[in-house]
Amino acid sequence: MKQLNVGMIGYKFMGKAHSQAYRDVPMFFPDTAAKPVMKLICGRDKAGVEQAAGQFGWAESVTDWRELVARDDIDIVDINAPSDAHKEIAIAAAKAGKHIFCEKPLALTLADSREMLAAAEAAGVKHMVGFNYRFAPAVRLAHKLVSEGRLGRIYHFRAWFLQDWIVDPEFPLVWRLDKSIAGSGSHGDLGAHLIDLAHYLIGDMTEVIGMNETFIKERPKPASMTGLSAKGGSGGEKGPVTVDDATLFMARFAGGALGSFEATRFAPGHRCTNSFEINGSKGSVKFDFERMNELQVYFTDDADDVQGFRRVLATDPAHDYVGAWWPPGHTIGYGQTFTHEVVELLNAIGEDRQPVPSFVDGVKCQAVLEAVDRSIEERRWVSIGDM
């Protein structure tokens, strides 16, 4: 089996998730077309990245991503650093002939994401963007029902991603609340996942209109931060929040369906409610990632006396990926969606095809994100084709 040496840039929240995925693949998916080797991890803090290398299982660590990209023994560059670093690293990796796995959103702007795609295509390397929720088996089942026409003509797609981790106005000003680093707030962080799920499940959007709000305008500057947690500084100094706290928008799809989307970090009681519902002429499906192994399914042709949504537990071998894990009924979790992403990446490289979702999908998502931003600024419907 072909071995592929991985160099990963980033070692916190997403770094841990990706590391677990690379470690899981040989045990649970031994027949992938290539085997990952956790060769090198990179982070700016020397002590922090060395600790992460030992904890996560990486052979070596460095503090300069340029050193990682330049090494001849690295085949895949995995980018899960903050969003403002994606473009420069990805373009350098492409020029160095490395395959690229980049977390979402692909870049800070649509123009930057297009440059990244162009660089990867010019170099002839494989490129993948990290939309992990596509890889939940219940979501794959929803896709199957739609693509096989079992829900009939699709009328509605509604989606919402609700969190509450910054409801406290004293929560520190972490990098995700800084537009220069993150690009946007709930819209680009949470809404991007909803947009990609809509593209995967329903198809392209043609036009959008939206609104947003930043509820807390200033926050304490942080003394330290890791993932979605942080500690405030002792001086009481505050800084401006430069991203949205919540964004809502409506959309029309090319196939005629209507869509509604809500992304917010101000929904108390919702830790990670990533949900969608699809309504068609022959039935409906409902999904909530907090119950990620279940899909609620309804068919209009059921007998009158048993009409209603049924709970399908997507843990049987009939469902994508789960045959590699545990016996039916034994559920999988959040981390396994990243394992499935890595399986797709390794198989695509081994089979000499582009993985899905690729940078093409990242660009499509960025186009919708910016179209919504434009619609909010100009207070009108915006065509995706104009982006």
LOMI-150054 format. One record per residue (C-alpha): residue in three letters; x, y negated, z negated. Coordinates in pm, whole numbers, padded with zeros to 5 digits, always signed. Layout:
BEGIN
ALAXYZ...
% end
This chain:
BEGIN
MET+00000+00000+00000LYS+00124-00347+00088GLN+00228-00560-00209LEU+00166-00935-00220ASN+00356-01154-00465VAL+00136-01421-00621GLY+00252-01762-00740MET-00011-01940-00949ILE-00020-02313-01025GLY-00225-02384-01340TYR-00246-02186-01661LYS-00543-02303-01867PHE-00915-02224-01819MET-00904-02115-01455GLY-00549-01986-01488LYS-00662-01738-01748ALA-00962-01634-01536HIS-00747-01578-01227SER-00481-01394-01426GLN-00738-01150-01562ALA-00860-01092-01207TYR-00514-01001-01077ARG-00464-00767-01371ASP-00804-00598-01321VAL-00769-00523-00951PRO-00519-00231-00964MET-00718-00058-01240PHE-01070-00096-01106PHE-01015-00147-00732PRO-00711+00070-00651ASP-00808+00101-00284THR-00778-00267-00187ALA-00585-00326+00135ALA-00307-00492-00064LYS-00186-00493-00425PRO-00124-00817-00618VAL+00204-00867-00804MET+00192-01140-01070LYS+00529-01289-00982LEU+00536-01654-01087ILE+00323-01902-01284CYS+00367-02279-01284GLY+00267-02555-01525ARG+00407-02895-01620ASP+00459-02815-01988LYS+00756-02578-02022ALA+00661-02433-02359GLY+00296-02401-02261VAL+00356-02225-01932GLU+00614-01991-02082GLN+00363-01892-02349ALA+00096-01839-02084ALA+00330-01627-01871GLY+00385-01387-02160GLN+00021-01383-02265PHE-00127-01339-01917GLY+00136-01102-01775TRP+00336-01311-01528ALA+00696-01212-01459GLU+00841-01565-01447SER+00745-01929-01502VAL+00850-02266-01360THR+00746-02628-01420ASP+00769-02760-01061TRP+00511-02638-00809ARG+00747-02728-00525GLU+00990-02465-00648LEU+00711-02208-00646VAL+00599-02294-00293ALA+00955-02289-00158ARG+01040-01941-00285ASP+01071-01678-00015ASP+00934-01404-00241ILE+00591-01567-00285ASP+00314-01453-00046ILE+00003-01612-00202VAL-00020-01955-00364ASP-00306-01970-00614ILE-00407-02330-00696ASN-00615-02391-01008ALA-00454-02719-01113PRO-00677-03030-01147SER-00853-03138-00828ASP-00623-03431-00750ALA-00333-03189-00695HIS-00509-02953-00452LYS-00436-03131-00125GLU-00062-03183-00163ILE+00002-02832-00289ALA-00219-02660-00031ILE-00067-02844+00265ALA+00286-02769+00141ALA+00194-02403+00092ALA+00049-02380+00442LYS+00363-02533+00594ALA+00567-02277+00400GLY+00361-01997+00553LYS+00188-01892+00230HIS-00167-01765+00203ILE-00376-01995-00019PHE-00640-01938-00285CYS-00766-02278-00408GLU-01022-02354-00675LYS-01322-02571-00597PRO-01393-02844-00517LEU-01143-02810-00237ALA-01026-03173-00259LEU-01115-03517-00389THR-01259-03627-00054LEU-01403-03481+00264ALA-01113-03626+00464ASP-00861-03454+00235SER-01043-03122+00259ARG-01038-03144+00637GLU-00663-03206+00628MET-00620-02897+00413LEU-00823-02684+00653ALA-00633-02819+00953ALA-00297-02745+00789ALA-00399-02389+00701GLU-00533-02323+01051ALA-00223-02470+01215ALA-00001-02246+01002GLY-00212-01937+01071VAL-00236-01846+00701LYS-00535-01703+00516HIS-00726-01951+00304MET-00993-01903+00037VAL-01185-02142-00188GLY-01293-02037-00537PHE-01671-02019-00539ASN-01687-01728-00780TYR-02064-01723-00836ARG-02110-01576-00487PHE-01952-01263-00629ALA-02205-01180-00900PRO-02375-00856-00785ALA-02723-01000-00851VAL-02644-01297-00626ARG-02522-01056-00358LEU-02856-00875-00389ALA-03043-01203-00340HIS-02836-01266-00027LYS-02920-00919+00102LEU-03293-00969+00051VAL-03285-01302+00236SER-03060-01187+00523GLU-03263-00871+00581GLY-03582-01077+00601ARG-03740-00906+00301LEU-03849-01244+00158GLY-03985-01353+00496ARG-03960-01712+00610ILE-03782-01918+00344TYR-03974-02221+00222HIS-03794-02340-00092PHE-03453-02328-00257ARG-03430-02495-00597ALA-03118-02484-00810TRP-03001-02629-01138PHE-02672-02613-01329LEU-02721-02738-01683GLN-02454-02780-01953ASP-02432-02971-02280TRP-02063-02981-02376ILE-02030-03363-02360VAL-02364-03465-02514ASP-02177-03598-02819PRO-02074-03957-02730GLU-01758-03908-02938PHE-01640-03617-02726PRO-01300-03724-02585LEU-01232-03861-02238VAL-01097-03540-02082TRP-00958-03530-01727ARG-01289-03400-01589LEU-01437-03742-01675ASP-01171-03932-01479LYS-01265-03983-01113SER-00902-04029-01003ILE-00826-03673-01117ALA-01158-03486-01091GLY-01310-03663-00791SER-01656-03660-00948GLY-01833-03536-01259SER-02123-03293-01278HIS-02181-03339-00905GLY-01846-03204-00786ASP-01790-02966-01076LEU-02133-02806-01116GLY-02322-02925-00810ALA-02052-02787-00580HIS-02138-02435-00697LEU-02508-02493-00627ILE-02432-02629-00281ASP-02216-02329-00196LEU-02480-02088-00322ALA-02735-02267-00103HIS-02508-02235+00200TYR-02446-01866+00123LEU-02810-01778+00058ILE-03010-02011+00285GLY-02779-02176+00540ASP-02671-02525+00639MET-02838-02843+00517THR-02925-03121+00758GLU-02995-03422+00532VAL-02994-03522+00166ILE-03104-03795-00072GLY-02996-03826-00435MET-02961-04017-00758ASN-02716-04006-01048GLU-02639-04154-01388THR-02350-04193-01630PHE-02516-04195-01972ILE-02205-04254-02186LYS-01992-04529-02033GLU-01690-04506-02267ARG-01531-04227-02471PRO-01236-04185-02711LYS-00907-04116-02541PRO-00791-03757-02606ALA-00491-03648-02807SER-00497-03304-02641MET-00722-03102-02411THR-00758-02742-02295GLY-01026-02619-02056LEU-01357-02766-02175SER-01233-02853-02526ALA-01035-03152-02654LYS-00928-03346-02963GLY-00963-03720-02988GLY-00676-03951-03072SER-00638-04107-03417GLY-00628-04469-03298GLY-00992-04491-03194GLU-00900-04628-02851LYS-01162-04571-02582GLY-01155-04557-02205PRO-01417-04576-01929VAL-01601-04271-01797THR-01566-04301-01419VAL-01773-04002-01304ASP-02141-03906-01308ASP-02289-03729-01609ALA-02584-03606-01402THR-02671-03593-01031LEU-02995-03480-00870PHE-03070-03455-00497MET-03314-03319-00245ALA-03224-03157+00086ARG-03363-03023+00411PHE-03217-02704+00556ALA-03160-02633+00924GLY-03399-02338+00901GLY-03682-02559+00774ALA-03664-02489+00401LEU-03673-02765+00139GLY-03418-02783-00140SER-03382-02947-00480PHE-03064-02959-00688GLU-02985-03074-01042ALA-02644-03081-01209THR-02600-03225-01557ARG-02381-03204-01865PHE-02656-03359-02078ALA-02901-03072-02130PRO-02884-02977-02500GLY-02920-02605-02556HIS-02791-02514-02210ARG-02436-02381-02230CYS-02407-02264-01871THR-02750-02240-01709ASN-02656-02187-01346SER-02985-02089-01182PHE-03170-02078-00853GLU-03507-01973-00719ILE-03592-01887-00360ASN-03951-01877-00232GLY-04040-01713+00098SER-04350-01601+00283LYS-04307-01242+00162GLY-04168-01295-00185SER-03940-01478-00425VAL-03624-01426-00631LYS-03498-01597-00948PHE-03146-01590-01093ASP-02989-01731-01409PHE-02617-01679-01465GLU-02668-01663-01841ARG-02834-01329-01755MET-02598-01265-01467ASN-02667-00894-01423GLU-03038-00950-01358LEU-03236-01067-01056GLN-03607-01141-01087VAL-03780-01019-00768TYR-04139-01063-00646PHE-04297-00924-00329THR-04636-01042-00202ASP-04727-00698-00067ASP-04724-00528-00407ALA-05063-00388-00509ASP-05290-00638-00679ASP-05278-00457-01011VAL-04893-00476-01035GLN-04835-00824-00893GLY-04559-01020-01065PHE-04185-01063-01094ARG-03986-00746-01162ARG-03652-00737-01342VAL-03382-00571-01134LEU-03066-00482-01326ALA-02792-00512-01063THR-02559-00251-01211ASP-02621+00049-00985PRO-02382+00162-00710ALA-02637+00022-00463HIS-02519-00325-00566ASP-02195-00479-00437TYR-01879-00419-00643VAL-02038-00261-00952GLY-01961+00097-00849ALA-01599+00025-00941TRP-01679-00069-01299TRP-01898+00119-01547PRO-02193+00362-01539PRO-02531+00212-01435GLY-02679-00018-01697HIS-02337-00107-01842THR-02313-00475-01755ILE-02021-00680-01631GLY-01935-01043-01716TYR-01810-01380-01597GLY-01451-01266-01555GLN-01547-00995-01310THR-01671-01251-01056PHE-01308-01366-01025THR-01192-01007-00987HIS-01433-00968-00697GLU-01297-01287-00541VAL-00944-01148-00557VAL-01061-00818-00407GLU-01201-01013-00110LEU-00879-01214-00078LEU-00652-00907-00084ASN-00869-00710+00157ALA-00885-01003+00398ILE-00508-01044+00402GLY-00455-00669+00438GLU-00714-00647+00718ASP-00585-00964+00892ARG-00910-01162+00870GLN-01014-01479+00693PRO-01160-01426+00347VAL-01505-01559+00267PRO-01560-01822+00138SER-01274-01995+00320PHE-01163-02358+00345VAL-01435-02391+00611ASP-01691-02337+00337GLY-01504-02579+00111VAL-01524-02849+00378LYS-01897-02785+00428CYS-01954-02824+00056GLN-01749-03144+00044ALA-01956-03288+00330VAL-02276-03239+00130LEU-02119-03381-00188GLU-02016-03698-00007ALA-02345-03726+00182VAL-02525-03725-00154ASP-02287-03992-00286ARG-02353-04205+00022SER-02728-04160-00013ILE-02709-04278-00374GLU-02500-04581-00281GLU-02718-04676+00015ARG-03049-04556-00137ARG-03157-04361+00172TRP-03159-04017+00338VAL-02818-03929+00486SER-02757-03679+00767ILE-02485-03421+00703GLY-02395-03447+01071ASP-02289-03809+01015MET-02024-03716+00762
% end
